[in-house]
Amino acid sequence: MAPTSLAALSDRDAARMALTFKGLADPTRLKILSVLLRGEIRVSDLAQRTQTSQSAVSHQLRVLRDLRFVSSRREGTQIFYRIDDEHIEDLFNKAFAHGKHLPNQGERVL
């Protein structure tokens, strides 16, 4: 439920929203989410698809898991990750669309 005015936004809700935006504020995490939005995948394959080291992917997955953006399941020695919140795809798509309205890299933003 959206607040009807800015005054209606509690400190707790504002802090939660800020954490959500913080979770989306890293290019590597966004690349990981873009792959995970296509379906469940192993860490090693995720690292390859995002052209990121496995340790960096694991670190970012830990952040995303703590935020409950993603979850994992174990199959033998393999760990598979997937999107764990139906809102993530909508947030991702809205951020992507908004980013298209921003100046190109090197152009003045503010």
C-alpha positions in Angstrom: 0.0 0.0 0.0 1.5 3.3 -1.1 1.5 6.2 1.3 -0.9 9.0 0.4 1.7 11.7 1.2 5.3 12.0 2.1 4.4 12.6 5.7 2.7 9.2 5.8 6.0 7.4 5.1 7.3 6.1 8.4 11.0 6.0 9.3 10.8 2.2 9.2 9.3 2.2 5.7 11.8 4.8 4.5 14.7 2.7 5.8 13.3 -0.5 4.1 12.9 1.4 0.8 16.4 2.7 1.1 17.7 -0.9 1.6 15.8 -2.0 -1.5 17.4 0.8 -3.6 20.8 0.1 -2.1 20.4 -3.5 -3.3 19.8 -2.3 -6.8 22.6 0.3 -6.6 25.5 -2.0 -7.8 26.2 -2.8 -11.4 27.3 -6.3 -10.6 24.1 -7.1 -8.7 22.1 -5.7 -11.5 23.9 -8.0 -14.0 23.3 -10.9 -11.7 19.6 -10.1 -11.4 19.3 -9.7 -15.2 20.5 -13.3 -15.6 18.4 -14.7 -12.7 15.3 -13.1 -14.2 15.7 -15.7 -17.0 15.6 -18.6 -14.5 17.5 -20.6 -11.9 21.2 -21.0 -12.4 24.4 -22.3 -10.7 27.0 -19.8 -9.3 29.7 -20.9 -11.7 27.4 -20.3 -14.7 26.2 -17.0 -13.3 29.9 -15.9 -12.9 30.5 -16.9 -16.5 27.4 -15.1 -17.9 28.2 -11.9 -16.0 31.9 -12.1 -16.7 32.6 -11.8 -13.0 34.7 -13.9 -10.7 33.0 -16.6 -8.7 34.0 -15.0 -5.4 32.6 -11.6 -6.5 29.3 -13.3 -7.6 29.1 -15.2 -4.3 29.7 -11.9 -2.3 26.9 -10.1 -4.3 24.6 -13.1 -4.0 25.0 -13.0 -0.2 23.9 -9.3 -0.3 20.9 -10.2 -2.5 20.0 -13.1 -0.3 20.2 -11.0 2.9 17.8 -8.6 1.2 15.5 -11.5 0.2 15.9 -10.7 -3.5 17.2 -14.2 -4.2 17.1 -17.6 -2.7 19.1 -20.8 -3.2 18.7 -24.5 -3.2 21.3 -27.2 -3.0 21.5 -30.2 -5.4 24.4 -32.4 -4.4 27.4 -30.1 -4.4 25.9 -27.5 -6.6 24.0 -24.5 -5.4 21.3 -22.9 -7.6 20.1 -19.4 -7.2 16.7 -17.9 -8.3 14.7 -14.7 -7.8 12.8 -15.0 -4.6 10.5 -12.0 -4.7 7.9 -11.3 -7.3 8.6 -7.5 -7.0 12.2 -7.8 -8.2 11.4 -8.1 -11.9 9.1 -5.0 -11.8 11.7 -3.0 -9.9 14.4 -4.1 -12.3 12.3 -3.2 -15.4 11.3 0.2 -14.0 14.9 1.0 -13.1 16.0 -0.1 -16.6 13.3 2.0 -18.3 14.2 5.0 -16.1 17.9 4.6 -16.9 17.1 5.0 -20.6 16.0 8.6 -19.9 19.3 9.5 -18.3 22.2 11.1 -20.2 24.9 8.8 -21.7 28.0 8.1 -19.6 30.2 11.2 -19.6 27.3 13.6 -20.0 26.3 15.8 -17.1 23.6 14.2 -14.9 22.9 17.0 -12.5 
